[in-house]
Amino acid sequence: MTTDSTDGWYSDESATFGDRLAAAREAAGMNQKDLAKRIGVKTSTMRSWEDDLAEPRANKLSMLSGMLGVSLRWLLTGQGDGVEPPDPAELPEATSAILAEMRILRTQADRMAERLGILEKRLRETLKEPML
């Protein structure tokens, strides 16, 4: 993968529920306030969903998918019928650079999280050993 590629924009690894919700909302031509009003929640609630600070209940998820024209599965997992990723040729160079750096940082964060898990396991094991 090249560093300026936008492949996998909505893949499981790179997009969260909030990212997909925001992308679908924007593709539908709505702002947060409009969508929040249409499904009967506060704008702050919509913002929390898009910022991945909270998740909507099942009835609101269903309303969101129907209103935004995407599958419920896509909203939750990134798989299925959803918003098409942007054409890399149409993205400004600065946007492509930011996306590329974000992908690199996510990869590094995943590696660090894996390493941290290994170290935590080793620490638990050493703490279980009898002290001499």
DSSP file (Angstrom, degrees, kcal/mol; ACC not computed):
  #  RESIDUE AA STRUCTURE BP1 BP2  ACC     N-H-->O    O-->H-N    N-H-->O    O-->H-N    TCO  KAPPA ALPHA  PHI   PSI    X-CA   Y-CA   Z-CA
    1    1 A M              0   0    0      0, 0.0     2,-0.1     0, 0.0     0, 0.0   0.000 360.0 360.0 360.0 133.2    0.0    0.0    0.0
    2    2 A T    >   -     0   0    0      1,-0.1     3,-1.3     2,-0.0     0, 0.0  -0.449 360.0-116.8 -79.2 158.3    1.4    3.4   -0.9
    3    3 A T  T 3  S+     0   0    0      1,-0.3   100,-0.1    -2,-0.1   101,-0.1   0.705 113.5  47.9 -72.4 -17.5    1.4    6.1    1.8
    4    4 A D  T 3  S+     0   0    0     96,-0.1    -1,-0.3    95,-0.1     2,-0.1   0.333  85.6 117.5-103.3   9.7   -1.0    8.3    0.0
    5    5 A S    <   -     0   0    0     -3,-1.3     0, 0.0     1,-0.1     0, 0.0  -0.429  49.9-160.4 -72.5 147.7   -3.5    5.6   -0.8
    6    6 A T    >   +     0   0    0     -2,-0.1     3,-1.1    80,-0.1    -1,-0.1   0.160  42.5 138.5-112.0  16.7   -7.0    5.9    0.6
    7    7 A D  T 3   +     0   0    0      1,-0.3     4,-0.0     2,-0.1    -2,-0.0  -0.313  68.5  26.1 -57.4 143.1   -7.8    2.2    0.2
    8    8 A G  T >  S+     0   0    0      2,-0.1     3,-1.9     1,-0.0     6,-0.3   0.730  72.5 152.4  76.4  21.2   -9.7    0.9    3.2
    9    9 A W  T <  S+     0   0    0     -3,-1.1    -2,-0.1     1,-0.3    -1,-0.0   0.872  83.4  26.2 -51.8 -41.3  -11.1    4.3    4.1
   10   10 A Y  T 3  S+     0   0    0     68,-0.1    -1,-0.3     5,-0.1    -2,-0.1   0.065  95.1 132.9-110.9  23.9  -14.1    2.6    5.7
   11   11 A S  S X> S-     0   0    0     -3,-1.9     4,-2.5     1,-0.1     3,-0.6  -0.274  72.7-105.9 -71.8 162.6  -12.4   -0.7    6.5
   12   12 A D  T 34 S+     0   0    0      1,-0.2    -1,-0.1     2,-0.2    66,-0.1   0.859 119.8  51.4 -53.3 -38.3  -12.8   -2.3    9.9
   13   13 A E  T 34 S+     0   0    0      1,-0.2    -1,-0.2     3,-0.0    -4,-0.1   0.799 119.7  30.0 -74.1 -28.9   -9.2   -1.3   10.8
   14   14 A S  T <4 S+     0   0    0     -3,-0.6     2,-0.4    -6,-0.3    -2,-0.2   0.675 109.9  57.5-111.9 -16.9   -9.5    2.3    9.9
   15   15 A A     <  -     0   0    0     -4,-2.5     2,-0.1    62,-0.1    -1,-0.1  -0.940  60.6-154.8-121.5 139.3  -13.0    3.6   10.4
   16   16 A T     >  -     0   0    0     -2,-0.4     4,-2.4    34,-0.1     5,-0.2  -0.443  39.5 -97.0 -95.9 173.9  -15.1    3.5   13.6
   17   17 A F  H  > S+     0   0    0      1,-0.2     4,-2.7     2,-0.2     5,-0.2   0.935 127.5  51.6 -54.6 -46.2  -18.8    3.5   13.9
   18   18 A G  H  > S+     0   0    0      1,-0.2     4,-2.5     2,-0.2    -1,-0.2   0.880 107.5  51.7 -61.0 -39.6  -18.7    7.3   14.4
   19   19 A D  H  > S+     0   0    0      2,-0.2     4,-2.4     1,-0.2    -1,-0.2   0.930 112.5  45.8 -61.9 -45.2  -16.6    7.7   11.3
   20   20 A R  H  X S+     0   0    0     -4,-2.4     4,-2.6     2,-0.2     5,-0.2   0.894 111.9  51.4 -66.9 -39.7  -19.1    5.7    9.2
   21   21 A L  H  X S+     0   0    0     -4,-2.7     4,-2.5    -5,-0.2    -2,-0.2   0.937 112.3  46.1 -62.1 -46.3  -22.0    7.6   10.8
   22   22 A A  H  X S+     0   0    0     -4,-2.5     4,-2.6     1,-0.2    -2,-0.2   0.908 113.1  49.9 -63.4 -42.1  -20.5   11.0   10.0
   23   23 A A  H  X S+     0   0    0     -4,-2.4     4,-2.5     2,-0.2    -1,-0.2   0.915 112.6  46.4 -63.9 -43.0  -19.6    9.9    6.4
   24   24 A A  H  X S+     0   0    0     -4,-2.6     4,-1.6     2,-0.2    -2,-0.2   0.900 112.7  50.5 -66.4 -40.5  -23.1    8.6    5.8
   25   25 A R  H  <>S+     0   0    0     -4,-2.5     5,-2.3    -5,-0.2     4,-0.2   0.931 112.7  45.8 -62.3 -45.8  -24.7   11.8    7.2
   26   26 A E  H ><5S+     0   0    0     -4,-2.6     3,-1.5     1,-0.2    -2,-0.2   0.896 110.4  53.4 -64.7 -40.3  -22.4   14.0    5.0
   27   27 A A  H 3<5S+     0   0    0     -4,-2.5    -1,-0.2     1,-0.3    -2,-0.2   0.811 106.7  53.5 -64.2 -28.8  -23.2   11.9    2.0
   28   28 A A  T 3<5S-     0   0    0     -4,-1.6    -1,-0.3    -5,-0.2    -2,-0.2   0.471 118.1-116.0 -83.4  -2.2  -26.9   12.3    2.7
   29   29 A G  T < 5S+     0   0    0     -3,-1.5     2,-0.3     1,-0.3    -3,-0.2   0.790  71.4 128.2  75.2  28.6  -26.3   16.1    2.7
   30   30 A M      < -     0   0    0     -5,-2.3    -1,-0.3     4,-0.0     2,-0.2  -0.841  49.5-140.6-115.6 153.4  -27.3   16.6    6.4
   31   31 A N     >  -     0   0    0     -2,-0.3     4,-2.2    -3,-0.1     5,-0.3  -0.585  37.7 -98.8 -99.5 173.3  -25.5   18.3    9.3
   32   32 A Q  H  > S+     0   0    0      1,-0.2     4,-2.7    -2,-0.2     5,-0.2   0.899 121.9  52.5 -59.7 -42.5  -25.5   16.9   12.8
   33   33 A K  H  > S+     0   0    0      1,-0.2     4,-2.2     2,-0.2    -1,-0.2   0.918 110.1  47.9 -62.0 -44.7  -28.3   19.1   14.0
   34   34 A D  H  > S+     0   0    0      2,-0.2     4,-2.2     1,-0.2    -1,-0.2   0.938 114.9  44.1 -62.4 -48.3  -30.7   18.1   11.1
   35   35 A L  H  X S+     0   0    0     -4,-2.2     4,-1.8     1,-0.2    -2,-0.2   0.914 112.3  52.8 -65.7 -41.6  -30.1   14.4   11.5
   36   36 A A  H  X>S+     0   0    0     -4,-2.7     5,-2.7    -5,-0.3     4,-0.8   0.925 110.7  47.5 -58.9 -44.6  -30.4   14.6   15.3
   37   37 A K  H ><5S+     0   0    0     -4,-2.2     3,-0.6    -5,-0.2    -1,-0.2   0.900 109.1  54.3 -63.5 -41.1  -33.8   16.4   14.9
   38   38 A R  H 3<5S+     0   0    0     -4,-2.2    -1,-0.2     1,-0.2    -2,-0.2   0.812 115.5  37.9 -66.7 -30.3  -35.1   13.9   12.4
   39   39 A I  H 3<5S-     0   0    0     -4,-1.8    -1,-0.2    -3,-0.2    -2,-0.2   0.436 116.9-110.2-102.8   2.4  -34.4   10.9   14.6
   40   40 A G  T <<5S+     0   0    0     -4,-0.8     2,-0.3    -3,-0.6    -3,-0.2   0.866  74.5 116.0  80.4  37.9  -35.4   12.7   17.9
   41   41 A V      < -     0   0    0     -5,-2.7    -1,-0.3    -6,-0.1    -2,-0.1  -0.876  67.8 -93.6-129.2 166.5  -32.2   13.1   19.8
   42   42 A K     >  -     0   0    0     -2,-0.3     4,-1.9     1,-0.1     3,-0.4  -0.426  31.9-119.0 -74.4 153.5  -30.1   16.1   20.9
   43   43 A T  H  > S+     0   0    0      1,-0.2     4,-2.5     2,-0.2     5,-0.2   0.862 116.5  58.1 -59.5 -35.9  -27.3   17.4   18.7
   44   44 A S  H  > S+     0   0    0      1,-0.2     4,-2.0     2,-0.2    -1,-0.2   0.844 103.7  52.4 -64.8 -32.2  -24.9   16.6   21.6
   45   45 A T  H  > S+     0   0    0     -3,-0.4     4,-2.1     2,-0.2    -1,-0.2   0.930 109.3  48.5 -67.2 -45.0  -26.1   13.0   21.4
   46   46 A M  H  X S+     0   0    0     -4,-1.9     4,-2.5     1,-0.2    -2,-0.2   0.911 110.9  51.3 -59.8 -42.7  -25.4   12.9   17.7
   47   47 A R  H  X S+     0   0    0     -4,-2.5     4,-2.0     1,-0.2    -1,-0.2   0.898 108.1  52.1 -61.8 -41.0  -21.9   14.4   18.3
   48   48 A S  H  <>S+     0   0    0     -4,-2.0     5,-3.1     2,-0.2     6,-1.2   0.883 109.6  49.6 -63.7 -38.3  -21.2   11.8   21.0
   49   49 A W  H ><5S+     0   0    0     -4,-2.1     3,-1.4     1,-0.2    -2,-0.2   0.939 112.9  45.7 -64.6 -46.1  -22.1    9.0   18.5
   50   50 A E  H 3<5S+     0   0    0     -4,-2.5    -2,-0.2     1,-0.3    -1,-0.2   0.789 112.8  50.7 -69.1 -26.8  -19.9   10.5   15.8
   51   51 A D  T 3<5S-     0   0    0     -4,-2.0    -1,-0.3    -5,-0.2    -2,-0.2   0.364 113.3-119.9 -89.4   5.1  -17.0   11.0   18.3
   52   52 A D  T < 5S+     0   0    0     -3,-1.4    -3,-0.2     2,-0.2    -2,-0.1   0.820  80.8 121.2  59.3  34.2  -17.4    7.4   19.5
   53   53 A L  S   <S+     0   0    0     -5,-3.1     2,-0.3     1,-0.2    -4,-0.2   0.603  80.6   8.5 -96.4 -16.3  -18.2    8.5   23.0
   54   54 A A        -     0   0    0     -6,-1.2    -1,-0.2    -9,-0.1    -2,-0.2  -0.957  69.3-132.9-153.9 165.9  -21.6    6.7   23.0
   55   55 A E        -     0   0    0     -2,-0.3    -6,-0.1    -3,-0.1     2,-0.0  -0.976  25.0-115.4-127.9 142.4  -23.5    4.3   20.9
   56   56 A P        -     0   0    0      0, 0.0     2,-0.0     0, 0.0   -10,-0.0  -0.335  33.5-106.0 -72.3 155.9  -27.2    4.6   19.8
   57   57 A R     >  -     0   0    0      1,-0.1     4,-2.4    -2,-0.0     3,-0.4  -0.292  39.9 -96.4 -72.8 167.4  -29.8    2.1   20.9
   58   58 A A  H  > S+     0   0    0      1,-0.2     4,-2.3     2,-0.2     5,-0.2   0.862 123.0  52.9 -57.1 -41.6  -31.1   -0.5   18.4
   59   59 A N  H  > S+     0   0    0      1,-0.2     4,-1.7     2,-0.2    -1,-0.2   0.879 111.8  45.8 -65.6 -35.8  -34.2    1.5   17.5
   60   60 A K  H  > S+     0   0    0     -3,-0.4     4,-2.8     2,-0.2    -1,-0.2   0.863 109.6  55.2 -73.2 -36.2  -32.1    4.6   16.7
   61   61 A L  H  X S+     0   0    0     -4,-2.4     4,-2.6     2,-0.2     5,-0.2   0.928 108.3  49.0 -59.4 -44.7  -29.6    2.5   14.7
   62   62 A S  H  X S+     0   0    0     -4,-2.3     4,-2.1     1,-0.2    -1,-0.2   0.918 111.9  48.0 -62.1 -44.1  -32.4    1.2   12.6
   63   63 A M  H  X S+     0   0    0     -4,-1.7     4,-2.8     1,-0.2     5,-0.2   0.912 111.4  51.4 -62.2 -43.0  -33.7    4.7   12.0
   64   64 A L  H  X S+     0   0    0     -4,-2.8     4,-2.4     1,-0.2     6,-0.2   0.936 109.8  48.0 -61.3 -47.7  -30.2    6.0   11.1
   65   65 A S  H  X>S+     0   0    0     -4,-2.6     5,-1.8     1,-0.2     4,-1.0   0.914 115.4  45.1 -63.1 -41.4  -29.5    3.3    8.6
   66   66 A G  H  <5S+     0   0    0     -4,-2.1     3,-0.3    -5,-0.2    -1,-0.2   0.919 115.4  46.1 -66.5 -43.8  -32.9    3.8    6.9
   67   67 A M  H  <5S+     0   0    0     -4,-2.8    -2,-0.2     1,-0.2    -1,-0.2   0.825 118.0  42.4 -69.3 -31.8  -32.6    7.6    6.9
   68   68 A L  H  <5S-     0   0    0     -4,-2.4    -1,-0.2    -5,-0.2    -2,-0.2   0.523 106.9-122.7 -95.0  -6.7  -29.0    7.6    5.6
   69   69 A G  T  <5S+     0   0    0     -4,-1.0     2,-0.3    -3,-0.3    -3,-0.2   0.835  71.2 117.5  70.5  33.0  -29.6    4.8    3.0
   70   70 A V      < -     0   0    0     -5,-1.8    -1,-0.3    -6,-0.2    12,-0.2  -0.898  69.2 -98.6-126.3 158.5  -26.9    2.5    4.4
   71   71 A S     >  -     0   0    0     10,-3.5     4,-2.1    -2,-0.3     5,-0.2  -0.437  23.1-126.8 -76.2 151.6  -27.2   -1.0    5.8
   72   72 A L  H  > S+     0   0    0      1,-0.2     4,-2.1     2,-0.2     5,-0.2   0.892 112.7  56.5 -60.3 -40.0  -27.3   -1.5    9.5
   73   73 A R  H  >>S+     0   0    0      1,-0.2     4,-3.1     2,-0.2     6,-0.7   0.901 105.9  49.9 -59.4 -42.1  -24.4   -4.0    9.1
   74   74 A W  H  >5S+     0   0    0      7,-0.3     4,-1.8     4,-0.2    -1,-0.2   0.924 108.6  52.0 -65.7 -43.4  -22.3   -1.3    7.3
   75   75 A L  H  <5S+     0   0    0     -4,-2.1    -1,-0.2     1,-0.2    -2,-0.2   0.912 118.8  37.2 -57.3 -41.7  -22.9    1.2   10.1
   76   76 A L  H  <5S+     0   0    0     -4,-2.1    -2,-0.2    -5,-0.2    -1,-0.2   0.863 138.0   9.9 -80.1 -37.4  -21.8   -1.3   12.7
   77   77 A T  H  <5S-     0   0    0     -4,-3.1    -3,-0.2     2,-0.3    -2,-0.2   0.609  90.1-115.4-122.1 -16.6  -19.0   -3.1   11.0
   78   78 A G  S  <<S+     0   0    0     -4,-1.8     2,-0.4    -5,-0.6    -4,-0.2   0.468  81.7 112.5  88.2   1.0  -18.1   -1.3    7.7
   79   79 A Q        +     0   0    0     -6,-0.7    -1,-0.3     2,-0.1    -2,-0.3  -0.885  59.8  24.3-110.3 140.0  -19.2   -4.3    5.7
   80   80 A G  S    S-     0   0    0     -2,-0.4     2,-0.6    -7,-0.1   -10,-0.0  -0.738 108.7  -7.7 110.8-161.5  -22.2   -4.3    3.4
   81   81 A D  S    S+     0   0    0     -2,-0.3   -10,-3.5     3,-0.0    -7,-0.3  -0.624  85.2 117.2 -80.6 117.9  -24.0   -1.4    1.6
   82   82 A G        -     0   0    0     -2,-0.6     2,-0.4   -12,-0.2   -10,-0.0  -0.659  64.8 -34.3-151.0-153.7  -22.7    1.9    2.7
   83   83 A V        -     0   0    0     -2,-0.2   -59,-0.1   -63,-0.1   -73,-0.1  -0.644  60.0-119.9 -82.6 133.7  -20.9    5.0    1.6
   84   84 A E        -     0   0    0     -2,-0.4     3,-0.1     1,-0.1    -1,-0.1  -0.489  32.4-107.3 -71.1 141.2  -18.3    4.6   -1.1
   85   85 A P        -     0   0    0      0, 0.0    -1,-0.1     0, 0.0   -78,-0.1  -0.343  45.3 -92.6 -64.9 152.2  -14.8    5.6   -0.2
   86   86 A P        -     0   0    0      0, 0.0   -77,-0.1     0, 0.0   -80,-0.1  -0.319  40.5-103.7 -66.4 149.1  -13.7    8.8   -1.8
   87   87 A D    >>  -     0   0    0      1,-0.2     3,-2.2    -3,-0.1     4,-0.7  -0.619  26.2-137.9 -71.4 122.3  -11.7    8.6   -5.1
   88   88 A P  G >4 S+     0   0    0      0, 0.0     3,-0.8     0, 0.0    -1,-0.2   0.817 102.7  60.1 -53.8 -31.7   -8.1    9.2   -4.2
   89   89 A A  G 34 S+     0   0    0      1,-0.2    -2,-0.0    -3,-0.0     0, 0.0   0.758 103.2  52.0 -68.8 -22.1   -7.7   11.4   -7.3
   90   90 A E  G <4 S+     0   0    0     -3,-2.2    -1,-0.2     2,-0.1    -3,-0.0   0.585  89.7  95.9 -90.2 -10.9  -10.4   13.7   -6.0
   91   91 A L  S << S-     0   0    0     -3,-0.8     5,-0.0    -4,-0.7     2,-0.0  -0.587  81.9-111.7 -82.2 139.6   -8.9   14.3   -2.5
   92   92 A P     >  -     0   0    0      0, 0.0     4,-2.2     0, 0.0     3,-0.4  -0.344  29.4-114.4 -62.0 151.3   -6.7   17.3   -1.9
   93   93 A E  H  > S+     0   0    0      1,-0.2     4,-2.3     2,-0.2     5,-0.2   0.873 116.3  55.1 -56.9 -39.6   -3.1   16.5   -1.4
   94   94 A A  H  > S+     0   0    0      1,-0.2     4,-2.2     2,-0.2    -1,-0.2   0.891 107.7  49.6 -63.2 -39.0   -3.2   17.7    2.2
   95   95 A T  H  > S+     0   0    0     -3,-0.4     4,-2.7     2,-0.2    -2,-0.2   0.925 110.1  49.9 -65.5 -44.7   -6.1   15.3    3.0
   96   96 A S  H  X S+     0   0    0     -4,-2.2     4,-2.4     1,-0.2    -2,-0.2   0.892 110.4  51.0 -60.1 -39.8   -4.3   12.4    1.4
   97   97 A A  H  X S+     0   0    0     -4,-2.3     4,-2.3    -5,-0.2    -1,-0.2   0.905 110.5  48.3 -65.6 -41.4   -1.2   13.2    3.5
   98   98 A I  H  X S+     0   0    0     -4,-2.2     4,-2.5     2,-0.2    -2,-0.2   0.929 112.1  49.2 -64.5 -44.9   -3.3   13.3    6.7
   99   99 A L  H  X S+     0   0    0     -4,-2.7     4,-2.3     1,-0.2    -2,-0.2   0.902 110.6  50.8 -60.6 -41.4   -5.0   10.0    5.9
  100  100 A A  H  X S+     0   0    0     -4,-2.4     4,-2.0     1,-0.2    -1,-0.2   0.918 111.4  47.2 -63.9 -43.0   -1.6    8.4    5.2
  101  101 A E  H  X S+     0   0    0     -4,-2.3     4,-2.6     1,-0.2    -2,-0.2   0.892 110.4  52.9 -66.1 -38.5   -0.2    9.6    8.5
  102  102 A M  H  X S+     0   0    0     -4,-2.5     4,-2.5     2,-0.2    -1,-0.2   0.906 108.3  50.8 -62.1 -41.0   -3.3    8.4   10.4
  103  103 A R  H  X S+     0   0    0     -4,-2.3     4,-2.1     2,-0.2    -2,-0.2   0.913 110.7  48.7 -62.7 -42.8   -2.9    5.0    8.8
  104  104 A I  H  X S+     0   0    0     -4,-2.0     4,-2.4     1,-0.2    -2,-0.2   0.931 112.3  48.3 -61.9 -46.1    0.7    4.8    9.9
  105  105 A L  H  X S+     0   0    0     -4,-2.6     4,-2.8     1,-0.2    -2,-0.2   0.879 109.9  52.0 -64.5 -38.3   -0.1    5.9   13.4
  106  106 A R  H  X S+     0   0    0     -4,-2.5     4,-2.5     2,-0.2    -1,-0.2   0.908 110.1  49.1 -63.9 -40.9   -3.0    3.3   13.7
  107  107 A T  H  X S+     0   0    0     -4,-2.1     4,-2.2     2,-0.2    -2,-0.2   0.930 113.2  46.7 -63.1 -45.0   -0.6    0.6   12.6
  108  108 A Q  H  X S+     0   0    0     -4,-2.4     4,-2.6     1,-0.2    -2,-0.2   0.904 111.8  51.1 -63.5 -41.2    2.0    1.7   15.2
  109  109 A A  H  X S+     0   0    0     -4,-2.8     4,-2.7     2,-0.2    -2,-0.2   0.902 108.9  51.4 -63.8 -40.7   -0.7    1.9   17.9
  110  110 A D  H  X S+     0   0    0     -4,-2.5     4,-2.2     2,-0.2    -1,-0.2   0.922 111.3  47.4 -61.5 -43.5   -1.9   -1.6   17.1
  111  111 A R  H  X S+     0   0    0     -4,-2.2     4,-2.4     2,-0.2    -2,-0.2   0.912 112.9  48.5 -64.2 -42.3    1.7   -2.9   17.4
  112  112 A M  H  X S+     0   0    0     -4,-2.6     4,-2.8     2,-0.2    -2,-0.2   0.894 110.2  51.6 -65.4 -39.5    2.2   -1.0   20.6
  113  113 A A  H  X S+     0   0    0     -4,-2.7     4,-2.2     2,-0.2    -1,-0.2   0.906 110.5  48.9 -63.8 -40.8   -1.1   -2.4   22.0
  114  114 A E  H  X S+     0   0    0     -4,-2.2     4,-1.8     2,-0.2    -2,-0.2   0.930 112.9  46.9 -63.3 -45.0    0.0   -5.9   21.1
  115  115 A R  H  X S+     0   0    0     -4,-2.4     4,-2.4     1,-0.2    -2,-0.2   0.896 110.4  53.2 -63.8 -40.7    3.4   -5.4   22.8
  116  116 A L  H  X S+     0   0    0     -4,-2.8     4,-2.8     1,-0.2    -1,-0.2   0.900 106.7  52.8 -61.4 -41.4    1.7   -3.9   25.9
  117  117 A G  H  X S+     0   0    0     -4,-2.2     4,-2.1     2,-0.2    -1,-0.2   0.903 109.0  49.4 -60.0 -41.8   -0.5   -6.9   26.1
  118  118 A I  H  X S+     0   0    0     -4,-1.8     4,-2.3     2,-0.2    -2,-0.2   0.921 112.4  47.4 -63.6 -44.4    2.5   -9.2   26.1
  119  119 A L  H  X S+     0   0    0     -4,-2.4     4,-2.5     1,-0.2    -2,-0.2   0.895 110.2  52.2 -65.8 -39.7    4.3   -7.2   28.7
  120  120 A E  H  X S+     0   0    0     -4,-2.8     4,-2.5     2,-0.2    -1,-0.2   0.909 109.7  49.7 -62.3 -40.9    1.2   -7.1   30.9
  121  121 A K  H  X S+     0   0    0     -4,-2.1     4,-2.2     1,-0.2    -2,-0.2   0.922 111.0  49.0 -63.5 -43.8    0.9  -10.9   30.7
  122  122 A R  H  X S+     0   0    0     -4,-2.3     4,-2.4     1,-0.2    -2,-0.2   0.895 110.6  51.4 -62.6 -39.6    4.6  -11.3   31.6
  123  123 A L  H  X S+     0   0    0     -4,-2.5     4,-2.3     2,-0.2    -2,-0.2   0.925 109.1  49.6 -64.0 -44.7    4.1   -9.0   34.6
  124  124 A R  H  X S+     0   0    0     -4,-2.5     4,-1.3     1,-0.2    -1,-0.2   0.913 111.8  49.7 -59.2 -41.9    1.1  -10.9   35.8
  125  125 A E  H  X S+     0   0    0     -4,-2.2     4,-0.8     1,-0.2    -2,-0.2   0.905 111.7  47.2 -65.0 -41.4    3.1  -14.2   35.5
  126  126 A T  H  < S+     0   0    0     -4,-2.4     3,-0.4     1,-0.2    -1,-0.2   0.843 109.1  54.3 -71.0 -31.3    6.1  -12.7   37.4
  127  127 A L  H  < S+     0   0    0     -4,-2.3    -1,-0.2     1,-0.2    -2,-0.2   0.772 104.6  55.6 -71.8 -24.3    3.9  -11.3   40.2
  128  128 A K  H  < S+     0   0    0     -4,-1.3    -1,-0.2    -3,-0.2    -2,-0.2   0.729  87.0  98.8 -77.4 -22.3    2.4  -14.8   40.7
  129  129 A E  S  < S-     0   0    0     -4,-0.8     2,-0.1    -3,-0.4    -3,-0.0  -0.386  87.4-103.8 -67.5 141.5    5.8  -16.3   41.2
  130  130 A P        -     0   0    0      0, 0.0     2,-0.3     0, 0.0    -1,-0.1  -0.402  34.1-122.1 -66.0 140.3    6.7  -16.8   44.9
  131  131 A M              0   0    0      1,-0.1    -4,-0.0    -4,-0.1    -3,-0.0  -0.663 360.0 360.0 -84.4 137.4    9.2  -14.3   46.2
  132  132 A L              0   0    0     -2,-0.3    -1,-0.1     0, 0.0     0, 0.0   0.438 360.0 360.0 -89.0 360.0   12.4  -15.7   47.6
